[in-house]
Amino acid sequence: MYCTRSTMQFFTKLVSLVLILLLSLCPSTVFTQNDDLEGHSLQPPYSSYDGRTPYCTPSSPFSFPSTTTQIQKIVINAGFFRQTVKPIGSRHSATGIICTDGTPLVMRNFQDKKLSSDGTATFGSGVKLRDASAFLKRHGRAFIHLPGYDGLTLGGAVGTGAHGSSLVHPASLSEQVVRMSIVDGLGIVRTISGEELNVFRIHLGMLGVLVEITFQTVELFKIVVETGPEDDNILMDNDFVEMARKFDFFQAAWFPATKKVVINKGKFTNDVSLPGEARWVLFTETDEDSALAERNLNDALHKSRNIAGFNAIQENTMLSYYTKVIGRVPIFSEDNVSLPHPAVGYGHDIMAATCDICDWYYGDYSARGLDDSLGCPADKLPAIAARIRKLLTQIPAAITRIQIRFHPASTTLMSRAYGRDTVMLSLLGSATIDGNDPIAGSGVYQSAMQIFIAEYDCRPHWGKNGGYYHTHEIIKKSVPPANWVRFVTAVHSYDPFAVFRNKFSLRFLGFSHEMDTDPRISRCAVADYCACLTDQDCGADQVCAAQTSDGSMGQYKICCDVKIYENKPLLKYDPYNYTSILEAIFY
């Protein structure tokens, strides 16, 4: 006897109906509630932590399940009535991966923490990284490597491949997973382990609701970090990548306008009695007035295309990464005042920055940033750095810094480091207040992303970048063909009723071109919803032009300014004094 597709669908529906009947015997719970997350309302519509992108429009209120059984009931009902759900954490993915047209499931109630005698630790998917690290520290254990922000939930960090920086150790939390528990699209609880983890470690929210995660941990350790500047010519040869292989923790911040790169070189030590409890102060506590002032400053500089002003601030930031400057907290510190050389601190404090009240907490008053991120073959870094330098000579641009991190070759199917040692590049900048207003030098970001994807086999970060860089064509190009087939097969197997589908996954699968776009945005290339085709896709006083990486007319469409901007030369300023720089800009 052979089972036809319709027969299989009948039995699948029957299984779901039986589960619904069984689970209906469990006590009913009201899941929805009014709440907030990092200063943002948990009411539809919602977006990522930055308050702007993406623009998610669920049809149902937020749900706050607290047991696996409750999740099963929600999923089964959604499948039976052809609805959708989407688990979300702290919403630090700025892509449509966090959106749903159905019911958002906030996983904050899954807070279990358990340590086993074999050195593994199991956490609920809603546990934040900072809380997991604190739990492990109390028991003399630690994660071997961490992403750069400790406010991520473990479920979200694992699902998108959030990473730190090392070529010596597993650089992402996903690579440290040894077992996970999910609720699949049929409402069945499944334990994933062994070779199957290569499919699930970075699941993109498409394979189920991640409920519980077990990680391999290591003995508690500290990091001794040496920090200092180098001429950025060091990026132009492979010696820099080879240097990265010599350190347990290695990352760099490139400040192109200064021709300097500041490098963090860290060695692990299990001697936790070593004096020092420094932490990485990438984010500082910010009040609303300060966030608003920074927002307005960035907007004014962008609108006037004041590249000299941006470069002066870039220089000040660069100096603050390795020495004391007036008006800035040192990048590594124990007391927010002193800057130890070397910096010594617990691994989780050195690798994962923290903030309780961050500059993105204030909604429309927040100072928003721009983060275009790619995973590129590590051996192509010299050529990529040279291209970036050339682009910046052709198009002056406002860049805060270019973050350079590393990830060893991975066997996880959707890892941006699959099959190759990888350099993770982030082009970081600030944003304008109005999402239709372009940033200064937007063509550099647009050129770099298109060139590096097309010519250097770079892969866009799943949780960052504009929607255009998560279209089906670009996604398909960035995933090895065999991985694509295996992952898509798993999607259809574990989610046969499409319960976990959203616009992001439909683009991934090639079923749709729709994006979760902000209805206030009319100029799609400004928001990276598209690569421009017409001048109307770009900002006011811009045209859509085809340009190659050498500046000649060619295949890459970018938005170029046609208006001539004139700014007065900056007054002489003290690069170590932020107030002096502001006075030089606005005299």
TIFIZA-761281 format. One record per residue (C-alpha): x, y negated, z negated; residue in three letters; residue number from 1. Coordinates in pm, whole numbers, plus 32768, in hexadecimal, padded with zeros to 4 digits. Each point is the difference from the previous one (the first is absolute). Layout:
   east   north     up   rest    nr
      X       Y      Z    ALA   NUM
...
END
This chain:
   east   north     up   rest    nr
   8000    8000   8000    MET     1
   8085    7EA7   805E    TYR     2
   7FA4    7EBF   7F48    CYS     3
   7F99    7EE6   80E7    THR     4
   803F    7E95   7FA4    ARG     5
   7E8F    7FD1   7FAA    SER     6
   800B    8134   7F20    THR     7
   812F    7F78   7F47    MET     8
   7F56    7EAE   7FD4    GLN     9
   7ECE    80B2   7F70    PHE    10
   80CF    80BD   7EFF    PHE    11
   80C3    7EC7   7FA7    THR    12
   7EBB    7F45   7FC3    LYS    13
   7F81    8126   7F34    LEU    14
   8136    7FFB   7F24    VAL    15
   7FD0    7E8C   7FC5    SER    16
   7E90    802D   7FA8    LEU    17
   8054    8110   7F03    VAL    18
   810B    7F23   7F61    LEU    19
   7F0B    7EDD   7FEE    ILE    20
   7F04    80DC   7F4C    LEU    21
   8105    8081   7F0C    LEU    22
   8094    7EAB   7FB8    LEU    23
   7EA8    7F69   7FD0    SER    24
   7FF0    80C7   7EBD    LEU    25
   8119    7F26   7F76    CYS    26
   7FA0    7ECB   7F36    PRO    27
   7FBA    7ED1   80D9    SER    28
   80DB    7ED0   7FD7    THR    29
   7FE0    7E9D   8080    VAL    30
   8145    7FB9   80B0    PHE    31
   7FDD    7E99   8075    THR    32
   806B    7EDB   7F2A    GLN    33
   806F    7E9A   8020    ASN    34
   8174    7FDA   7FD5    ASP    35
   8133    7F5F   8091    ASP    36
   8154    806C   807A    LEU    37
   8130    7F1F   7FE1    GLU    38
   7F2C    7EC7   8010    GLY    39
   7F23    8079   811F    HIS    40
   7E94    8060   7FDC    SER    41
   7FA5    816A   8038    LEU    42
   7ED1    7F9C   80CA    GLN    43
   7FCE    8025   8177    PRO    44
   809A    7F86   80DD    PRO    45
   815C    804A   7F7C    TYR    46
   8165    7FE7   807A    SER    47
   815E    805A   7F91    SER    48
   80AF    7F5E   7EDB    TYR    49
   8051    7EC7   80CE    ASP    50
   7E8F    7FA8   8022    GLY    51
   8008    7FE1   817C    ARG    52
   804B    8141   80BA    THR    53
   7F5E    80E8   8057    PRO    54
   7E91    7F9A   7FF0    TYR    55
   7F46    8131   7F7A    CYS    56
   7E84    800F   8014    THR    57
   7F79    8130   7F46    PRO    58
   7E8D    804E   800F    SER    59
   7FF2    806C   7E92    SER    60
   807D    7F6E   7EB6    PRO    61
   8148    806D   7F68    PHE    62
   7FF2    814B   7F48    SER    63
   80D3    8050   7ECE    PHE    64
   8002    817C   7FD4    PRO    65
   80A6    8089   7EC9    SER    66
   7FF9    8178   8041    THR    67
   8050    80E4   8122    THR    68
   7E9C    8080   7FF8    THR    69
   7F7C    7EA2   803A    GLN    70
   80E3    7FDB   812D    ILE    71
   7F85    814D   8087    GLN    72
   7E98    7F8A   7FE6    LYS    73
   804D    7EB9   80B3    ILE    74
   80C0    80AD   8117    VAL    75
   7F00    8113   8037    ILE    76
   7EE1    7F0B   800C    ASN    77
   80C1    7F26   80F4    ALA    78
   8042    812A   80E4    GLY    79
   7E9B    807C   7FEF    PHE    80
   7F6F    7EAB   8059    PHE    81
   8116    7FA6   80F9    ARG    82
   808D    7EE8   7F2C    GLN    83
   8169    7FAA   7FAC    THR    84
   80D3    7FC0   7EC9    VAL    85
   815E    7F7B   7FC4    LYS    86
   80D4    8019   7EC3    PRO    87
   80C3    7EC3   7FAE    ILE    88
   8104    7FA9   7EFB    GLY    89
   8096    7EAA   7FC2    SER    90
   7FCB    7F9E   816F    ARG    91
   816B    7FAF   8046    HIS    92
   7FDF    8083   8162    SER    93
   7FB8    7ED7   80E0    ALA    94
   7F70    80D2   811B    THR    95
   7EAD    8095   8051    GLY    96
   8072    8143   7F5A    ILE    97
   7F4E    7F86   7EC2    ILE    98
   7EB1    7FB2   80A7    CYS    99
   7EBE    80C3   8023    THR   100
   7EAE    7FC3   809E    ASP   101
   7F69    80D2   7EEA    GLY   102
   8052    801B   7E8D    THR   103
   814F    7F8F   7F6B    PRO   104
   8075    80E2   7EE5    LEU   105
   80D5    7F4A   7EFF    VAL   106
   80DD    8108   7F61    MET   107
   806B    7F40   7EC9    ARG   108
   7F56    80F3   7F10    ASN   109
   80E9    811D   8061    PHE   110
   8108    7FBC   7EFA    GLN   111
   8078    8157   7F8A    ASP   112
   8171    8025   7FB3    LYS   113
   80A3    8151   7FB8    LYS   114
   8169    8073   7FEA    LEU   115
   805A    816F   8035    SER   116
   8126    80C4   7F7C    SER   117
   8086    8034   8161    ASP   118
   8043    7E8B   8025    GLY   119
   7ED0    7FB5   80D5    THR   120
   7F03    7EF7   7F9D    ALA   121
   7E93    7FF1   8069    THR   122
   7F3C    7EBD   8019    PHE   123
   7EA6    7F92   8062    GLY   124
   8005    7F4B   814D    SER   125
   7F8A    7EBB   7F60    GLY   126
   812E    7FE2   7F19    VAL   127
   80D6    7ED2   8055    LYS   128
   8170    8033   803D    LEU   129
   8061    7F27   7ED6    ARG   130
   7F2D    80D7   7F15    ASP   131
   8085    8145   8090    ALA   132
   8165    7F85   7FD8    SER   133
   7FBF    7F95   7E98    ALA   134
   7F6B    8157   7FB3    PHE   135
   812D    80B2   8094    LEU   136
   80F3    7F1D   7F47    LYS   137
   7F5E    805D   7EB2    ARG   138
   804D    816B   8054    HIS   139
   8161    7FC6   807E    GLY   140
   7FA1    802D   816F    ARG   141
   7FEB    7F28   8138    ALA   142
   7FAB    7FF7   8173    PHE   143
   813E    801C   80CF    ILE   144
   7F99    7ED8   80DC    HIS   145
   7EE7    7F03   800B    LEU   146
   7F52    7F06   80E5    PRO   147
   8052    7E91   7FCB    GLY   148
   7EC3    7FA2   7F3D    TYR   149
   7F86    80B8   7ECA    ASP   150
   7E93    7F92   8018    GLY   151
   7FB1    8105   810A    LEU   152
   7F25    8127   7FA4    THR   153
   80A9    814F   802F    LEU   154
   7EED    8072   80EC    GLY   155
   8027    7ED2   80E1    GLY   156
   817C    8009   7FFB    ALA   157
   8009    8170   805D    VAL   158
   7EF4    7FE6   810D    GLY   159
   80B3    7EEB   80C1    THR   160
   816B    8063   7FC3    GLY   161
   8060    7ED5   7F27    ALA   162
   8179    800B   7FD8    HIS   163
   8134    7F77   7F57    GLY   164
   815E    800D   808F    SER   165
   8101    8118   8007    SER   166
   80AB    80EB   80F3    LEU   167
   8071    80DD   7EDF    VAL   168
   7EB5    8052   7F57    HIS   169
   7E92    8023   8068    PRO   170
   7FA6    7E91   802F    ALA   171
   7E84    801A   7FED    SER   172
   7F10    8089   7EFE    LEU   173
   7F65    80D8   8110    SER   174
   8145    80C5   8021    GLU   175
   7FFC    804D   7E8A    GLN   176
   7EA8    80A7   8007    VAL   177
   8000    8177   7FBB    VAL   178
   7E8A    8035   7FE2    ARG   179
   7EBC    7F3E   8025    MET   180
   7E8E    8033   7FC8    SER   181
   7F06    7F74   80F8    ILE   182
   7E8C    8004   8042    VAL   183
   7FDA    8048   8173    ASP   184
   7EEB    7F93   80EB    GLY   185
   7F29    8128   7F98    LEU   186
   8015    7FA1   7E91    GLY   187
   80E4    8125   7FB6    ILE   188
   8121    7FD2   7F0C    VAL   189
   8143    8077   809D    ARG   190
   8160    8021   7F75    THR   191
   810B    7FA9   80FD    ILE   192
   8164    8080   7FD2    SER   193
   8126    8094   80BA    GLY   194
   802C    7FC5   8173    GLU   195
   7E9D    7F75   801E    GLU   196
   8078    7ECC   7F45    LEU   197
   80B0    7F90   813D    ASN   198
   7EA5    7FB7   8089    VAL   199
   7F70    7F68   7EC3    PHE   200
   8116    7F35   7F5C    ARG   201
   7FAD    7ED4   80D8    ILE   202
   7E91    8042   8049    HIS   203
   7F91    7E9D   8061    LEU   204
   7EB7    8038   7F49    GLY   205
   7F8C    80E5   8118    MET   206
   8012    8159   7F5E    LEU   207
   7F46    7FDA   7EB8    GLY   208
   7FE4    7F4A   7EB5    VAL   209
   8148    8029   7F45    LEU   210
   7FA8    804B   7E95    VAL   211
   813E    807D   7F5A    GLU   212
   8170    7FFF   8061    ILE   213
   8125    80C7   7F76    THR   214
   815F    7F71   802D    PHE   215
   8159    808B   7FC9    GLN   216
   80AA    7F21   7F00    THR   217
   8167    7FD7   7F8C    VAL   218
   80B2    7FAF   7EBC    GLU   219
   7FD8    7E94   7F96    LEU   220
   8115    7F28   8091    PHE   221
   807E    7E9F   8022    LYS   222
   8089    7F4E   8132    ILE   223
   8138    7F2A   800D    VAL   224
   7FCA    7F05   811A    VAL   225
   810A    7F27   809F    GLU   226
   7F6F    7EDF   80C8    THR   227
   80B0    7F10   80E9    GLY   228
   7FF8    7F50   8152    PRO   229
   80AC    806F   8140    GLU   230
   8020    7F62   8156    ASP   231
   7EDC    8084   80D0    ASP   232
   80F2    8083   8108    ASN   233
   8013    8130   7F1E    ILE   234
   7EAB    8065   8088    LEU   235
   8084    8011   8163    MET   236
   80C3    8144   7FD9    ASP   237
   7FBB    8156   7F6B    ASN   238
   80E2    7FC4   7ED3    ASP   239
   7ED6    7F66   7F4E    PHE   240
   7F30    813E   8027    VAL   241
   8128    80D1   7F8E    GLU   242
   801F    7F1E   7ED0    MET   243
   7E95    804D   7FAB    ALA   244
   8051    8173   7FF1    ARG   245
   80F2    7FC6   7EDF    LYS   246
   7F04    7F75   7F07    PHE   247
   7ED4    8091   7F49    ASP   248
   7F44    7EB9   802E    PHE   249
   8052    7F1C   8123    PHE   250
   7F3D    7EE1   8097    GLN   251
   8047    7EB0   809C    ALA   252
   7F57    7EB3   8040    ALA   253
   8069    7F51   8141    TRP   254
   7FE2    7E86   8010    PHE   255
   8045    7FB8   8172    PRO   256
   800C    7E83   7FE6    ALA   257
   811E    801D   7F05    THR   258
   80B4    8115   80C1    LYS   259
   800C    80C0   7EB9    LYS   260
   7F78    814C   7F86    VAL   261
   7FE5    8045   7E89    VAL   262
   803C    816D   7FAB    ILE   263
   7F92    80C8   7ECD    ASN   264
   80E3    812F   7FC9    LYS   265
   7F8E    80E1   7EE5    GLY   266
   8089    8136   7F57    LYS   267
   7F31    80E0   7F1B    PHE   268
   8075    8063   7EA4    THR   269
   7F5A    80E7   7F05    ASN   270
   80AE    7F44   7EE8    ASP   271
   7EC9    7F40   7F96    VAL   272
   80BC    7F79   7ED2    SER   273
   80BF    7F22   80F0    LEU   274
   7FB0    7E98   7F9B    PRO   275
   7F0E    7F49   80E2    GLY   276
   7E8A    7FF2   8044    GLU   277
   7FFB    7F25   8136    ALA   278
   7EDA    8005   80EF    ARG   279
   7FCE    7F98   8168    TRP   280
   7F4A    7EB1   7FFD    VAL   281
   7F81    8001   8166    LEU   282
   7EB4    7F6C   7F8C    PHE   283
   7FD7    7EF9   7EF2    THR   284
   7ED4    7FB2   7F28    GLU   285
   7F3F    7EEE   80B4    THR   286
   7EED    7F18   7F8A    ASP   287
   7EF0    7F81   80E7    GLU   288
   8094    7EA4   802C    ASP   289
   8151    808F   8068    SER   290
   7F61    80F4   80F5    ALA   291
   7F33    7EE7   8098    LEU   292
   8130    7F1E   801E    ALA   293
   80C7    8111   80B1    GLU   294
   7EDC    8046   80E9    ARG   295
   7FE2    7E91   805F    ASN   296
   8179    7FD8   802C    LEU   297
   8015    8129   80ED    ASN   298
   7ED4    7F88   80C6    ASP   299
   808F    7EA1   802A    ALA   300
   8151    8086   8075    LEU   301
   7F5C    80EE   80F8    HIS   302
   7F1D    7EF5   8093    LYS   303
   8124    7F13   8036    SER   304
   80E6    811B   8075    ARG   305
   80FE    7F87   7F03    ASN   306
   80FF    8114   8030    ILE   307
   8110    7F36   7F51    ALA   308
   7F25    7FF4   7EC9    GLY   309
   7FC0    8175   800D    PHE   310
   8174    8044   8031    ASN   311
   8059    7F2A   7ED1    ALA   312
   7F0C    80CC   7F2D    ILE   313
   8090    8140   8098    GLN   314
   815D    7F95   7F91    GLU   315
   7F83    7FBA   7EA1    ASN   316
   7F5B    8157   7FF4    THR   317
   813D    80A6   807D    MET   318
   80D1    7F5E   7EEE    LEU   319
   7F03    806B   7EF6    SER   320
   803B    816C   8064    TYR   321
   815F    8006   7F72    TYR   322
   8039    7EC6   7F2F    THR   323
   7F41    7F11   7F20    LYS   324
   7F41    7EE6   80A6    VAL   325
   7F2A    7EEF   7F66    ILE   326
   7E8D    8048   8003    GLY   327
   8010    8174   804F    ARG   328
   8008    8136   7F25    VAL   329
   8136    80D6   8049    PRO   330
   7FB9    8128   80E2    ILE   331
   8080    80F4   7EF4    PHE   332
   7FD6    7F9A   7E98    SER   333
   7FAC    8075   7EA1    GLU   334
   7F75    7EB4   7F85    ASP   335
   7FA5    7F3F   813E    ASN   336
   8127    7F19   7FBA    VAL   337
   8149    80BC   8013    SER   338
   8083    80B5   8134    LEU   339
   80DA    8128   7F9D    PRO   340
   8116    807D   80E5    HIS   341
   7FE0    8123   8023    PRO   342
   7E91    8026   7FA7    ALA   343
   7FB6    8135   7F30    VAL   344
   7E9F    807E   7FC7    GLY   345
   7F1A    812D   8003    TYR   346
   7FC1    8086   815D    GLY   347
   7E92    7F9D   800D    HIS   348
   804E    7E9C   7F90    ASP   349
   8112    7FCC   8102    ILE   350
   7F4D    809E   8129    MET   351
   7E96    7F94   7FC9    ALA   352
   7FB2    7E92   7FBE    ALA   353
   7ED8    7F9E   7F2B    THR   354
   7F1F    7ED8   7FB7    CYS   355
   7ECC    7FDE   7F24    ASP   356
   7F7B    7EC1   80A0    ILE   357
   8084    7FFA   8163    CYS   358
   7FF2    7EE9   80FF    ASP   359
   7EFC    80C0   80CC    TRP   360
   7F01    800B   7EE2    TYR   361
   7F4C    7EBB   8050    TYR   362
   7F2F    804A   8132    GLY   363
   7FFA    7ED8   80EF    ASP   364
   80F8    7F4B   7F1F    TYR   365
   8105    8112   8027    SER   366
   8149    7FD7   80B7    ALA   367
   7FDA    8109   810A    ARG   368
   811D    80B1   80A8    GLY   369
   804D    80AD   8149    LEU   370
   80A0    8159   800B    ASP   371
   804D    80A4   814D    ASP   372
   80A1    814F   7FB0    SER   373
   8096    8116   80D2    LEU   374
   80BD    8143   7FCD    GLY   375
   811B    8015   8101    CYS   376
   8118    80FC   8043    PRO   377
   8116    7FA2   7F0E    ALA   378
   810C    801E   810A    ASP   379
   7F51    7EF0   80CD    LYS   380
   8019    7EF9   7EEC    LEU   381
   812E    7F4D   809E    PRO   382
   7F4C    7FD5   814C    ALA   383
   7EBC    7F97   7F53    ILE   384
   80B3    7EFF   7F26    ALA   385
   80A8    7F70   8136    ALA   386
   7EAD    7FE5   80AC    ARG   387
   7F6A    7F4B   7ED5    ILE   388
   8122    7F0B   7FFD    ARG   389
   7FCE    7FBF   8174    LYS   390
   7E89    7FCE   7FDA    LEU   391
   8038    7EFE   7EF1    LEU   392
   80E5    7F39   80E5    THR   393
   7EEC    7FFA   8107    GLN   394
   7ED8    7FB6   7F19    ILE   395
   803E    7F4A   7EB6    PRO   396
   7F2B    80AE   7EFC    ALA   397
   7F96    7FE8   7E94    ALA   398
   8086    813C   7F5C    ILE   399
   8016    802F   7E89    THR   400
   80EC    8128   8020    ARG   401
   8025    814C   80B3    ILE   402
   7FF6    811E   7F07    GLN   403
   80D9    812B   805D    ILE   404
   7FBF    814D   7F59    ARG   405
   8048    816B   8051    PHE   406
   7F51    8152   7FFD    HIS   407
   809C    8156   8041    PRO   408
   7F78    80DE   8114    ALA   409
   7EB3    8099   7F98    SER   410
   7F35    8137   8057    THR   411
   7EB4    7F55   7FAC    THR   412
   7F39    7FE7   8144    LEU   413
   7F8B    7E98   7FDC    MET   414
   813D    7F7B   7F5C    SER   415
   8097    7ED8   80B4    ARG   416
   814C    80B1   7FBD    ALA   417
   7F99    814E   8096    TYR   418
   812B    80B6   8092    GLY   419
   80FE    7EE7   7FE1    ARG   420
   80B6    7F27   7F05    ASP   421
   7F41    7EBD   800E    THR   422
   8037    7E8F   7FBE    VAL   423
   7EC3    7F59   7F82    MET   424
   7FF7    7E97   8078    LEU   425
   7F0C    7EFC   7F7B    SER   426
   7FEE    7EA8   80A3    LEU   427
   7F77    7F2F   7EE5    LEU   428
   7F6A    7EA7   8017    GLY   429
   7EEA    7F23   7F7F    SER   430
   7EA5    7FC9   8092    ALA   431
   7F29    7ED4   8057    THR   432
   7EBF    7FAB   7F46    ILE   433
   7F22    8023   8133    ASP   434
   802F    8152   80A4    GLY   435
   7FD3    7F60   8156    ASN   436
   8130    7F20   7FCE    ASP   437
   8147    80A1   8074    PRO   438
   8136    800B   7F2B    ILE   439
   813E    7F54   806F    ALA   440
   80B7    80E1   80F3    GLY   441
   7EEB    8104   8017    SER   442
   8097    8074   814B    GLY   443
   812B    8093   7F47    VAL   444
   7F23    80E7   7F34    TYR   445
   7F30    805E   8131    GLN   446
   8133    803C   80DA    SER   447
   80B8    80C7   7EF7    ALA   448
   7EDF    80EB   7FBA    MET   449
   7FBA    8046   8170    GLN   450
   816F    8024   8063    ILE   451
   8062    80E4   7EE2    PHE   452
   7ED4    80E5   802E    ILE   453
   802B    8015   817A    ALA   454
   817B    800A   801F    GLU   455
   808B    8081   7EB6    TYR   456
   7F03    810B   7F9D    ASP   457
   7F9D    7F44   7EC5    CYS   458
   7EC5    806B   7F47    ARG   459
   7F12    7F04   7F5C    PRO   460
   7FC9    8024   7E89    HIS   461
   7EA8    8096   7FBB    TRP   462
   7FA8    7F07   7EF1    GLY   463
   8081    7EC0   80A2    LYS   464
   7FF3    7F3E   8149    ASN   465
   7EDB    7F78   80C6    GLY   466
   7EF7    80DB   809E    GLY   467
   809E    7FF2   815B    TYR   468
   8123    80D1   7F7F    TYR   469
   7F08    810C   7F91    HIS   470
   7F4F    802B   814D    THR   471
   7FE4    8161   8086    HIS   472
   810A    7FCC   810A    GLU   473
   8106    7F81   7F0A    ILE   474
   7FA8    80FF   7EF4    ILE   475
   8016    811E   80FA    LYS   476
   8154    7F87   8079    LYS   477
   8085    7FF0   7E9C    SER   478
   7FA5    8167   7FA1    VAL   479
   80BC    812B   8094    PRO   480
   7F0E    80C8   80E0    PRO   481
   800E    8143   7F35    ALA   482
   7FBF    7F3F   7EBF    ASN   483
   7ED9    7F54   80A4    TRP   484
   7F5C    8148   8064    VAL   485
   8034    809E   7EAB    ARG   486
   7F81    7ED3   7F3E    PHE   487
   7ECD    7FCB   80DA    VAL   488
   7FB0    8174   7FE2    THR   489
   800D    7FD9   7E84    ALA   490
   7F1A    7ECF   8011    VAL   491
   7EF6    80C5   80BB    HIS   492
   802B    812B   7F19    SER   493
   7FF5    7F4A   7EB2    TYR   494
   7F03    7EF8   8066    ASP   495
   7F11    80A6   80F8    PRO   496
   7EE4    7F0B   7FBA    PHE   497
   80DF    7ECD   8026    ALA   498
   7FBC    7F90   7E99    VAL   499
   814F    7F4E   7FE4    PHE   500
   7FF8    7F55   8153    ARG   501
   8022    7E8A   801A    ASN   502
   8065    7F13   8116    LYS   503
   8171    8042   7FB9    PHE   504
   7FDC    817A   801F    SER   505
   7F1E    7FE2   8132    LEU   506
   8112    7F35   80AB    ARG   507
   80FF    80FE   7F89    PHE   508
   7F38    8119   80A1    LEU   509
   7FBA    7F39   813D    GLY   510
   7E87    7FF2   7FCB    PHE   511
   7FE1    7E85   7FE3    SER   512
   80B3    7EB3   8027    HIS   513
   7F43    7F51   7EE8    GLU   514
   80B9    7F4E   7EE7    MET   515
   7FA0    7F73   7EAE    ASP   516
   802B    7E98   806F    THR   517
   7FB1    7EC3   7F44    ASP   518
   7ED8    7F57   80AE    PRO   519
   80A1    7EAE   7FB8    ARG   520
   8123    8058   80E4    ILE   521
   7FC7    7FA7   816C    SER   522
   816A    8002   8077    ARG   523
   805A    816E   7FFA    CYS   524
   8177    7FE7   8044    ALA   525
   8031    7F10   7EDB    VAL   526
   7F7C    810C   7F15    ALA   527
   80B0    811B   80BE    ASP   528
   7EB2    8098   8060    TYR   529
   8084    8001   8165    CYS   530
   812C    7FB2   80D7    ALA   531
   7F92    7EC9   80B6    CYS   532
   7F6D    8018   815C    LEU   533
   7F84    7E9B   8022    THR   534
   8056    7EB0   7F64    ASP   535
   7EBD    8013   7F36    GLN   536
   8090    812A   7F42    ASP   537
   8112    7F1C   7F78    CYS   538
   7FF3    7ED3   7F1C    GLY   539
   7FAF    7E9E   8065    ALA   540
   811D    7F63   80C6    ASP   541
   8083    8157   805C    GLN   542
   8002    80C8   8143    VAL   543
   8015    8175   8039    CYS   544
   8143    804B   80B7    ALA   545
   80B0    813E   806B    ALA   546
   8161    800A   7F7D    GLN   547
   810F    8108   7FED    THR   548
   80F8    8018   7EE6    SER   549
   8104    7F3C   80C7    ASP   550
   7F13    7ED9   8028    GLY   551
   7FA6    8039   816C    SER   552
   7E9A    8032   8073    MET   553
   7F99    816B   7FDD    GLY   554
   7F1E    8101   7F5D    GLN   555
   7FD9    7F8E   7E95    TYR   556
   7EDF    7F0E   7FCE    LYS   557
   8038    7F05   7EE8    ILE   558
   7F6F    7EB3   7F92    CYS   559
   80E3    7ED7   804A    CYS   560
   7FE1    7E98   7F8D    ASP   561
   7FCE    7EFD   8111    VAL   562
   7FE8    7ED6   7F16    LYS   563
   8147    7F53   7FA8    ILE   564
   8028    7FE0   7E87    TYR   565
   80E4    7EF8   7F70    GLU   566
   8075    8009   7E98    ASN   567
   80E8    7F0E   7F53    LYS   568
   8153    8091   7FA4    PRO   569
   800B    807A   7E9B    LEU   570
   80A7    7F25   7F00    LEU   571
   8135    808D   7F5E    LYS   572
   7F91    80FB   7EFA    TYR   573
   808A    80E9   7EF9    ASP   574
   7FBF    8165   807D    PRO   575
   8009    807B   7E96    TYR   576
   7EE0    7F19   7F9D    ASN   577
   7EA3    8049   808A    TYR   578
   7F7D    7EAB   7F9A    THR   579
   811D    7F59   80BC    SER   580
   7F9A    80BF   8139    ILE   581
   7E94    7F93   7FE3    LEU   582
   8070    7E97   7FDA    GLU   583
   80D9    8023   8138    ALA   584
   7EDA    808A   80C7    ILE   585
   7EF8    7F05   7F94    PHE   586
   80C6    7EC0   7FCB    TYR   587
END
